[in-house]
Amino acid sequence: MKPEQLRYAETHEWVAVTDEGGRKVGTVGITAFAIEQLTDLVHMVLPKVGKAVEQGKEFGEVESVKAVSSLYSPVNGEVIAVNSDLPNRLETLGSDPYGEGWMIKVALAGDGGASKLMDHAAYQKQCAAEG
Amino acid sequence: MTALLQTPLHVWHAAHGARLVDFAGWHMPVQYKSIVEEHNATRTAAGVFDVSHMGRIRFDGPGAAGFLDRLLTRKVVGMGPGKIRYSLVCNEAGGILDDVLVYHLQEHGGGLYHLLVVNASNRDKILGWLAAQKGPADEVTFTDRTVETSMIAIQGPSALRIMEPLVGADVGGLAYYTGRETTICRHAGIVSRTGYTGEDGCEIIVPATAAAEIWERIFTSGKDHGVAAVGLGARDTLRLEAAMPLYGHELSEQINPFQAGLAFAVNLDGRDFVGKGAIAPKKDDPTQPLRVGLTLSGKRAAREHYTVHSGGEKIGEITSGTFSPTLQQPIAMAYVPPTNANVGTELSVDIRGTAEPARIVPLPFYKRK
């Protein structure tokens, strides 16, 4: 996935919305900026398939040596797939955050609220202000 | 808001990509790149730490030893020149105001003086306490030397080899917990065989104006030894593995030295000091909560303020916790009732709503070979 094609939450999650057999599916992960800020990841908790997620609400957690951080869903819908092996190979988050580092796929309700998210340019501006 | 204080090495930290945070009013590096890499460099080679934020207070005058002896839980009168002791400063109620190192040092010219190294977070409190405790009969003057000087810790198996070419005195020949005035890169300074990581090493105190030059020289001397700059993040994981208490976490005015496991830092024999009357009965108090070490079998770390449970009942609270880079598992310290404090006791920690199994283990978690 190209970062330019993704939508972004202020809390540093990304979502790629695709059309799969007539329904909209959002693939969710966290950004390279977030991973660099976290550093020294040791653990991650992801939800189970079937869990309802809500935009801005916690769907999992990622833990570094220093602290634990919540993962917030950028979209509304239901989890239909989980990258369940990801917690066993956290280095993937650093090497391929927008591909193999995906976390969950969500069947969106409507557009899942994706239109409220930032585009790449707006997100880059936010990172520059925070970094 | 008042501006954050900067150490003489602040420019270096900023230029080397450090993530700088407010720590006790100082703008300090929490990490340069990775806490784990900095931690491992200290365990396997050498880590260099800017600890200039620690308070340094000098005591002069014929009454200095007696004055400090009255305020510290260990004897200061009779400490030979070059000796350093870990000690506590307590209030009248026996609560811990700070944990400190007291140095007895000899000047190049032969004069003797004492130095107190205190936590950055407690510097103002201790300066105020010293002023309040000093009576007209005390022939002592004390001077806050924190800003005029800089303090650097070099820790790890290669630390002394890196420092030997830079220090006039024989660093390797210094006994543990001794120190002396010497030259460091030809600047007058103090070297001591002390640290806060569980590794061998030393700490130096140098003029603030010479700190940047000396810091660079340490990296030049250490470049073939795997030397790394280390921030406060790894300083915390290193001291936690070594089970060294940190003020504001394991130590506070509500905690007495005995329950903190610091009986070695209290000398009650034939002497008096502020807080002794309140502390002495606590020595054998069988009811007070005790500091213990916990390991967890999962990967989620028990963090400060998480609650500790036995059979569903809340019995205590985590004071510090992290994922140990050396042991590759979560470690934590907590205060629990003595009936739950034996090594091997199975407890649980409430980690964000889930009871995670934890077991009491002997401290320290890590001891160098």
Interface residues (C-beta under 8 A of the other chain):
Chain A: T39 D40 V42 H43 V45 E61 E63 S64 V65 K66 A67 V68
Chain B: V30 Q31 K33 S34 I35 V36 H39 G233 T237 K299 R300 A301 R303 T322 F323 P325 R352
